[in-house]
Amino acid sequence: MQDASFYQGLCVGIIMGAEDNAHYDKKICVPNNMGIKDRLMVVKNYVDTQPKRMSEAYASLVFDALVQKWPCSPK
């Protein structure tokens, strides 16, 4: 069994990967002053409101949480 730090790192990695991928498509634009704890809280709060989606891939929930909170504005 993995320890908690492994899962914390995995969670952060998925969040950063989803954000990085969506940033290139101009879908997620997190302000520069937001840290990893801000991102984690946004994802946690979103996931807490989505109990029916717990069987979905975590990255899908992460993407939806971040794009809802920090969508890129059209130019």
N, C-alpha and C positions, 0 to 999 in steps of 0.2 A: 504494500500500500504506500502511495506517495504521501509526503507530508504537505502541510498547508501551504508552505512557501512555493512548492511546485505548482499547485493549482492557482495561486495568486499570480505567479509569473505567466502561466498559461493564459489566464484571463487578460492580463495586461497585454500580452503578445497578440491575442485575438483582437482586442480593441484597437491597438496601434496598427495592426495589419489592415483591418477593415477601414480605418480612417485613412491610411496612406493610399490604399487602392481607390477609395471613393474621392479622395482629394484630386487625383489626376483627372477624374471624370467631371470635376467641378460640382459634386453633389454634397459634400460635407466640407464646411469651412469653419473649423474650430478657431476661435480668436487666439492670438499669440499668448495672451496672458493666462490661458487655461492650462492647468497642470494635469498630471495623470490622475490625481485624486478627484479633480472636477469631472474628468471623463468617467471614472469609475462610478461616481455618484449618479451621474446622468444615466448610465447603463443600469445600475442597480435599481434606481427609482422606476425606470421604464419596465424592466423585467418584473418587478413587483406588481405592476398593474396588468400583466399579461399572463395570468395563470393558464389560460387555455392554449398558450403557445409553447409550453415547456417541452413538448416533444420535437420542436423544430431545432435546427442547428443554431447554436449559440451565436455564431457570426451573423446570422440573419437578424436576430434580435438586436445585436450590437449596432449593425448598420441602421436599422429602423430607429433606434434610440438616438443615435448621433445625427442622422439626417433630420429628425424631427426637431431636435434641440438647436442644431447649427447648420441649417441649409445654406448653401451658397446663394447669394442674391444674383438675380439675372443682370447681365451687363448690357 
